[in-house]
Amino acid sequence: MVNRVTRIYLGVDVGSVSTNIVGIDEQESVIFSKYLRNDGQPLQVIQEGFKEIQKQIPNLLILGVGTTGSGRLLAGAMLGADMIKNEITAHAFAAVYFYPDVRTILEIGGQDSKLILIQNGVVADFSMNTVCAAGTGSFLDHQAERLKVPIEDFGKLALSAQKRVRIAGRCTVFAESDMIAKQQFGFSKAEIINGLCEALVRNYLSNLGRDKQIIAPVLFQGGVAANQGIKASFERELKTSVIIPEYFNVMGAIGAAFLAKKQVRKSGSVSKFRGFNRLLLNFSPITFECNGCSNCCEVIQVEQDHRIIAAWGDKCGKHSNGISA
């Protein structure tokens, strides 16, 4: 009996907290998805993720690879990506694919957040917050640890709150101080967690939604969308229902896979994917300042077994151009 070959397009979203890997088939159905914590080691996490994929689906033919996220360039160099796109494009592409009428995308990840406005199926406007942690998943993780409440129970507890309590949410330091004060006044954990959810939503909307018209249908994506307390807070503030997609926590990776398929089909070429075996080789990123001109660019190079396979950051292309695969 001949083993059936599974032909897929891969999308890899490398963020500050997690790496998401998704595979779609030629009919654009999601056949697997993996959400992996980076733990400060994204290269090793990608390698481990691809080992797991090989075990799960032994007979794989990779037709195309797309990368996105803050680590998209590094992942693209490591994998031999056919398409490297920013998070806004990847999230929007996946959202419009599953929900063609979507007008607003709320996305909250581990350490950043995005607001994307869609018109006629394309991005009309967007804003990002990569500086303040008060509106992100890492802030909720920290508070869950401090309150000795599993993060998985945050949403359920928030929905059970009997009273509303306002928590200062403009800054992580002030929020934590305010939470301690409210605890001392006798408010329950459920009420404080609900107040925290509402504070995060207020912070998100004031930072990203200022002067922007949020129109339904509204999609909520990113890891924080698992928190029903945040969803309920958004619905109260926006006075509209909020949709959470089936693959809410890996939508960026799905978008990257779709875009890779589109690129490979358009070019008519074979995927540049380096292959599973080459992923097991040693990869090492290095950085240096180029003194070739007055720009003094900070250049990042990726070496694979002491051979440079990618470089970026140089405005003139001195280092990034002409590197062979």
Secondary structure, DSSP 8 states (H G I E B T S, - for coil): -----EEEEEEEEE-SSEEEEEEE-TT--EEEEEEEE-TT-HHHHHHHHHHHHHHHSSSEEEEEEEEESTTHHHHHHHHT-SEE--HHHHHHHHHHHH-TT--EEEEE-SS-EEEEEEETTEEEEEEEE-S-GGGSHHHHHHHHHHHT--GGGHHHHHHT-SS------SSHHHHHHHHHHHHHTT--HHHHHHHHHHHHHHHHHHHHSTT----SSEEEESGGGG-HHHHHHHHHHHTS-EE--TTGGGHHHHHHHHHHHHHHHHHT-------HHHHTS-EEEEEEE--SSTT--EEEEEEETTEEEEEE--SS-TTTTT---
